[in-house]
Amino acid sequence: MSNVRQPAPAPLEANDQLVTAMITAGWAIALIVLLVIRTDIPASDRWWIWTCVTGLGLGVFGLLYVPRLKRSRERAARRRAEADQR
């Protein structure tokens, strides 16, 4: 048996903002559902509402942060390319 390994495939690129928006929308839907049925939720399980609020807040933060991160990475790649040309 040979130990020859195939090279790893290239990483897939995704639309980060779309992914973040969809996850944030999921948290928003979950929050709405939980708020509608909150009287039916036992008091010991109402922490799920705050979990959804936290997920929604982090999602909004992500929607604001992802474009900034992408711009920063593009600037860094441009600087590296310019430094390699010199």
trRosetta pair geometry for C-beta under 8 A, 3 or more apart (Angstrom, degrees):
i j d omega theta_ij theta_ji phi_ij phi_ji
14 18 7.7 -125 161 60 87 103
14 19 5.7 38 143 -37 128 134
15 18 3.9 36 107 17 117 118
15 19 6.5 154 87 -17 65 84
16 19 5.7 -56 -147 38 32 111
16 20 6.2 30 156 -16 67 109
16 66 4.9 -170 124 -163 119 132
16 70 7.0 -179 45 -63 139 120
17 20 5.7 -55 -144 40 31 110
17 21 6.1 33 155 -21 65 108
17 63 6.7 76 -146 -134 82 69
17 66 5.4 174 -81 99 72 142
17 67 6.8 33 -80 -59 123 86
18 21 5.7 -54 -144 37 29 112
18 22 6.3 29 157 -20 64 106
19 22 6.0 -56 -148 35 28 109
19 23 6.5 24 156 -14 63 107
20 23 5.9 -57 -147 39 30 108
20 24 6.1 31 155 -19 65 110
20 59 6.3 155 177 -155 81 76
20 62 4.4 -151 -149 126 129 121
20 63 5.5 175 125 -75 126 66
20 66 5.7 -149 -12 -32 157 149
21 24 5.6 -56 -145 39 30 112
21 25 6.2 34 154 -22 65 105
21 59 7.8 110 -112 178 26 109
21 63 6.3 79 -79 -100 74 114
22 25 5.6 -51 -147 35 31 113
22 26 6.6 37 150 -23 62 102
23 26 5.5 -49 -154 30 35 116
23 27 6.8 34 150 -16 64 100
23 55 7.8 -115 153 177 92 105
23 59 5.9 -161 102 -113 89 117
23 62 7.9 -3 72 71 122 155
24 27 5.7 -51 -153 35 35 110
24 28 6.4 36 148 -20 65 104
24 55 7.7 178 -120 144 51 81
24 56 6.4 88 -158 -135 78 55
24 59 2.9 152 -99 163 94 140
24 60 6.4 118 -140 -53 137 54
24 62 7.1 -160 -60 58 117 114
24 63 6.4 -20 -31 -41 161 119
25 28 5.4 -52 -147 36 35 114
25 29 6.3 37 154 -20 67 103
26 29 5.8 -52 -147 35 31 110
26 30 6.3 31 154 -17 64 106
27 30 5.6 -54 -146 38 32 112
27 31 6.2 35 153 -22 65 105
27 52 5.4 159 -172 -157 80 71
27 55 3.6 -158 -122 113 138 114
27 56 4.4 -166 121 -66 123 69
27 59 5.6 -174 31 -16 139 143
28 31 5.7 -52 -148 34 31 113
28 32 6.5 32 153 -20 64 104
28 52 7.9 134 -89 176 19 105
28 56 5.5 98 -74 -111 69 116
28 59 8.0 -106 -34 70 91 153
29 32 5.7 -53 -149 34 32 111
29 33 6.4 32 153 -18 65 105
30 33 5.8 -55 -149 37 31 112
30 34 6.2 27 155 -16 66 109
30 52 4.8 -153 102 -114 103 124
30 55 7.6 17 60 68 132 144
31 34 5.8 -59 -146 41 29 108
31 35 6.2 28 157 -19 65 108
31 49 6.9 85 -137 -151 74 64
31 52 3.8 170 -77 141 83 133
31 53 6.3 105 -115 -65 129 58
31 56 5.9 -14 -30 -41 147 137
32 35 5.8 -57 -146 37 28 109
32 36 6.4 31 154 -22 63 106
33 36 5.8 -56 -152 32 30 112
33 37 6.5 -5 162 10 66 109
34 37 6.4 -71 -141 54 29 88
34 38 6.2 63 154 -75 65 80
34 41 6.9 23 -158 -47 84 151
34 48 5.8 -153 -123 110 146 106
34 49 5.0 -172 133 -92 135 77
34 52 6.0 176 25 0 143 153
35 38 5.6 -10 -144 -34 32 118
35 49 6.8 99 -71 -129 70 113
37 40 4.7 -50 180 43 89 115
37 41 6.2 98 120 -36 87 94
38 41 5.5 -51 -148 23 40 115
38 46 6.9 58 -153 -124 91 103
38 49 6.7 32 -109 -76 111 137
41 45 5.2 -121 -180 87 97 104
41 46 5.5 123 116 -83 124 72
41 48 7.2 -125 -154 43 147 120
41 49 7.8 155 78 -39 165 106
42 45 4.9 72 63 16 85 103
42 46 7.6 -129 96 -33 44 80
43 46 5.8 -32 -152 -6 38 119
45 48 5.9 4 164 -8 78 112
46 49 5.5 -17 -180 8 71 114
46 50 7.8 65 135 -7 71 94
47 50 5.5 -52 -161 40 54 110
47 51 6.3 64 140 -27 73 99
48 51 5.2 -48 -149 31 39 119
48 52 6.6 40 153 -19 66 99
49 52 5.9 -56 -158 35 32 109
49 53 6.5 32 146 -19 65 105
50 53 5.2 -47 -143 36 40 115
50 54 6.2 43 154 -20 67 102
51 54 5.8 -54 -150 37 30 111
51 55 6.3 30 151 -18 64 107
52 55 5.5 -52 -144 38 33 112
52 56 6.2 35 155 -20 65 106
53 56 5.7 -54 -148 37 29 112
53 57 6.3 30 153 -18 63 107
54 57 5.7 -54 -146 37 31 112
54 58 6.3 26 157 -14 66 107
55 58 5.9 -56 -144 41 29 107
55 59 6.2 34 154 -23 63 108
56 59 5.6 -54 -148 34 29 115
56 60 6.6 29 155 -18 64 102
57 60 5.9 -53 -149 34 31 108
57 61 6.5 33 151 -17 63 105
58 61 5.4 -50 -149 37 36 116
58 62 6.2 41 150 -23 66 103
59 62 5.4 -51 -148 34 33 114
59 63 6.5 36 152 -22 65 101
60 63 5.6 -48 -149 31 34 113
60 64 6.7 27 153 -12 63 105
61 64 5.9 -64 -155 41 32 106
61 65 5.8 20 154 -15 70 118
62 65 5.6 -62 -132 44 30 106
62 66 5.8 39 169 -35 70 104
63 66 6.6 -35 -130 19 22 111
64 67 7.6 -69 -175 32 28 99
64 68 7.3 15 146 -7 62 117
65 68 5.6 -68 -157 43 42 112
65 69 5.9 42 151 -24 77 108
66 69 5.6 -55 -145 36 31 113
66 70 6.4 32 157 -20 66 105
67 70 5.7 -53 -147 36 33 112
67 71 6.4 33 156 -18 66 104
68 71 5.9 -54 -149 36 31 110
68 72 6.3 32 153 -20 64 108
69 72 5.7 -57 -149 36 30 113
69 73 6.4 29 154 -17 65 106
70 73 5.8 -55 -148 37 31 110
70 74 6.4 32 154 -20 65 106
71 74 5.7 -55 -148 36 32 112
71 75 6.4 33 154 -19 65 104
72 75 5.8 -53 -149 35 31 111
72 76 6.4 29 153 -17 64 106
73 76 5.7 -54 -146 37 33 111
73 77 6.3 33 155 -19 66 106
74 77 5.7 -54 -146 37 31 110
74 78 6.3 33 153 -21 64 106
75 78 5.7 -55 -148 36 31 113
75 79 6.4 31 153 -19 65 105
76 79 5.7 -53 -148 36 32 111
76 80 6.4 33 153 -19 64 104
77 80 5.7 -52 -148 36 32 112
77 81 6.3 34 153 -20 65 105
78 81 5.7 -54 -148 36 31 112
78 82 6.4 30 153 -18 65 105
79 82 5.7 -54 -147 38 32 110
79 83 6.2 31 154 -19 66 106
80 83 5.7 -56 -146 38 31 110
80 84 6.3 31 154 -21 65 106
81 84 5.7 -54 -147 35 31 111
81 85 6.6 33 153 -23 63 106
82 85 5.7 -55 -152 31 33 113
82 86 7.0 35 152 -25 63 102
83 86 6.0 -51 -156 24 36 113
